[in-house]
Protein backbone atom coordinates (compact mmCIF):
# COMPACT_ATOMS: atom_id res chain seq x y z
CA UNK A 1 0.00 0.00 0.00
CA UNK A 2 2.86 2.35 0.73
CA UNK A 3 4.08 1.78 -2.81
CA UNK A 4 0.72 3.02 -4.12
CA UNK A 5 0.96 5.97 -1.78
CA UNK A 6 4.48 6.76 -2.95
CA UNK A 7 3.39 6.47 -6.60
CA UNK A 8 0.55 8.88 -5.93
CA UNK A 9 2.99 11.30 -4.35
CA UNK A 10 5.33 11.00 -7.29
CA UNK A 11 2.48 11.63 -9.72
CA UNK A 12 1.40 14.61 -7.69
CA UNK A 13 4.90 16.02 -7.60
CA UNK A 14 5.18 15.52 -11.37
CA UNK A 15 1.89 17.37 -11.83
CA UNK A 16 3.19 20.18 -9.64
CA UNK A 17 6.32 20.34 -11.77
CA UNK A 18 4.31 20.43 -14.97
CA UNK A 19 1.88 23.05 -13.69
CA UNK A 20 4.54 25.02 -11.88
CA UNK A 21 7.80 24.56 -13.74
CA UNK A 22 9.40 27.32 -11.73
CA UNK A 23 8.57 25.62 -8.39
CA UNK A 24 11.57 25.17 -6.25
CA UNK A 25 12.68 21.48 -6.04
CA UNK A 26 13.54 21.74 -2.31
CA UNK A 27 10.00 22.92 -1.62
CA UNK A 28 8.62 19.93 -3.49
CA UNK A 29 10.86 17.60 -1.49
CA UNK A 30 9.58 19.14 1.76
CA UNK A 31 6.01 18.47 0.69
CA UNK A 32 6.82 14.90 -0.31
CA UNK A 33 8.73 14.23 2.93
CA UNK A 34 5.79 15.57 4.99
CA UNK A 35 3.45 13.16 3.20
CA UNK A 36 5.87 10.31 3.76
CA UNK A 37 6.28 11.00 7.49
CA UNK A 38 2.56 11.21 8.16
CA UNK A 39 2.13 7.39 8.26
CA UNK A 40 4.77 7.32 11.01
CA UNK A 41 2.41 9.24 13.29
CA UNK A 42 -0.20 6.48 13.19
CA UNK A 43 1.75 4.06 15.41
CA UNK A 44 2.30 6.88 17.89
CA UNK A 45 -1.40 7.63 17.95
CA UNK A 46 -2.18 3.92 18.38
CA UNK A 47 0.35 3.72 21.21
CA UNK A 48 -1.22 6.75 22.89
CA UNK A 49 -4.70 5.23 22.52
CA UNK A 50 -3.42 1.93 23.94
CA UNK A 51 -1.86 3.72 26.91
CA UNK A 52 -5.08 5.62 27.50
CA UNK A 53 -7.07 2.38 27.31
CA UNK A 54 -4.70 0.72 29.79
CA UNK A 55 -5.02 3.68 32.18
CA UNK A 56 -8.82 3.48 31.97
CA UNK A 57 -8.68 -0.25 32.67
CA UNK A 58 -6.43 0.31 35.69
CA UNK A 59 -8.74 3.00 37.07
CA UNK A 60 -11.71 0.68 36.57
CA UNK A 61 -9.92 -2.09 38.47
CA UNK A 62 -9.03 0.34 41.26
CA UNK A 63 -12.66 1.46 41.51
CA UNK A 64 -13.84 -2.15 41.69
CA UNK A 65 -11.28 -2.94 44.40
CA UNK A 66 -12.43 0.10 46.35
CA UNK A 67 -16.06 -0.97 46.08
CA UNK A 68 -15.18 -4.49 47.23
CA UNK A 69 -13.21 -3.14 50.20
CA UNK A 70 -16.10 -0.86 51.17
CA UNK A 71 -18.57 -3.75 51.01
CA UNK A 72 -16.33 -5.91 53.21
CA UNK A 73 -15.79 -3.07 55.67
CA UNK A 74 -19.52 -2.30 55.88
CA UNK A 75 -20.29 -5.98 56.49
CA UNK A 76 -17.66 -6.12 59.22
CA UNK A 77 -19.01 -2.94 60.83
CA UNK A 78 -22.56 -4.32 60.84
CA UNK A 79 -21.36 -7.64 62.30
CA UNK A 80 -19.28 -5.93 64.99
CA UNK A 81 -22.17 -3.65 65.94
CA UNK A 82 -24.56 -6.60 66.20
CA UNK A 83 -22.09 -8.48 68.41
CA UNK A 84 -21.55 -5.43 70.63
CA UNK A 85 -25.30 -4.81 70.98
CA UNK A 86 -25.90 -8.46 71.88
CA UNK A 87 -23.05 -8.46 74.41
CA UNK A 88 -24.38 -5.25 75.98
CA UNK A 89 -27.87 -6.73 76.34
CA UNK A 90 -26.38 -9.84 77.98
CA UNK A 91 -24.35 -7.67 80.34
CA UNK A 92 -27.43 -5.64 81.26
CA UNK A 93 -29.40 -8.76 82.10
CA UNK A 94 -26.48 -10.05 84.20
CA UNK A 95 -26.32 -6.70 85.99
CA UNK A 96 -30.07 -6.86 86.68
CA UNK A 97 -29.62 -10.38 88.08
CA UNK A 98 -26.75 -9.17 90.29
CA UNK A 99 -28.92 -6.34 91.63
CA UNK A 100 -31.65 -8.86 92.40
CA UNK A 101 -29.12 -11.06 94.23
CA UNK A 102 -28.00 -8.04 96.29
CA UNK A 103 -31.59 -7.29 97.19
CA UNK A 104 -32.11 -10.98 98.14
CA UNK A 105 -29.02 -10.87 100.38
CA UNK A 106 -30.42 -7.80 102.16
CA UNK A 107 -33.75 -9.57 102.67
CA UNK A 108 -31.97 -12.69 104.01
CA UNK A 109 -29.99 -10.53 106.44
CA UNK A 110 -33.23 -8.97 107.64
CA UNK A 111 -34.81 -12.43 107.95
CA UNK A 112 -31.80 -13.66 109.97
CA UNK A 113 -32.03 -10.67 112.29
CA UNK A 114 -35.69 -11.49 112.85
CA UNK A 115 -34.83 -15.15 113.42
CA UNK A 116 -36.63 -16.48 110.35
CA UNK A 117 -33.53 -17.64 108.39
CA UNK A 118 -30.52 -19.70 109.38
CA UNK A 119 -26.96 -18.39 109.42
CA UNK A 120 -25.86 -20.64 106.53
CA UNK A 121 -28.70 -19.38 104.31
CA UNK A 122 -27.83 -15.77 105.10
CA UNK A 123 -24.09 -16.26 104.48
CA UNK A 124 -24.77 -18.09 101.23
CA UNK A 125 -27.02 -15.26 100.00
CA UNK A 126 -24.36 -12.70 100.99
CA UNK A 127 -21.62 -14.69 99.18
CA UNK A 128 -23.70 -14.86 96.01
CA UNK A 129 -24.42 -11.13 96.19
CA UNK A 130 -20.75 -10.22 96.65
CA UNK A 131 -19.55 -12.11 93.57
CA UNK A 132 -18.74 -9.48 90.98
CA UNK A 133 -20.85 -9.48 87.84
CA UNK A 134 -19.03 -10.48 84.70
CA UNK A 135 -17.76 -7.50 82.70
CA UNK A 136 -18.98 -6.98 79.14
CA UNK A 137 -17.02 -9.03 76.61
CA UNK A 138 -14.01 -7.37 75.08
CA UNK A 139 -14.25 -6.26 71.45
CA UNK A 140 -10.47 -6.13 71.02
CA UNK A 141 -10.45 -9.47 69.26
CA UNK A 142 -12.38 -8.26 66.21
CA UNK A 143 -10.49 -7.76 62.94
CA UNK A 144 -11.39 -4.05 62.92
CA UNK A 145 -9.72 -3.52 66.31
CA UNK A 146 -6.64 -5.48 65.20
CA UNK A 147 -6.38 -3.27 62.10
CA UNK A 148 -6.51 -0.10 64.24
CA UNK A 149 -3.92 -1.36 66.74
Buried (B, 14 or more C-beta within 10 A) or exposed (E): EEEEEEEEBEEBBEEBEEEEEEBEEEEBEEBBEEBEEEEEEEEEEEEEEEEEEEEEEEEEEEEEEEEEEEEEEEEBEEEBEEEBEEBEEEBEEBEEEBEEBBEBBEEBBEBBEEEEBEEEEBBEBBEBBEEEEEEBBEEEEBEEEEEEE
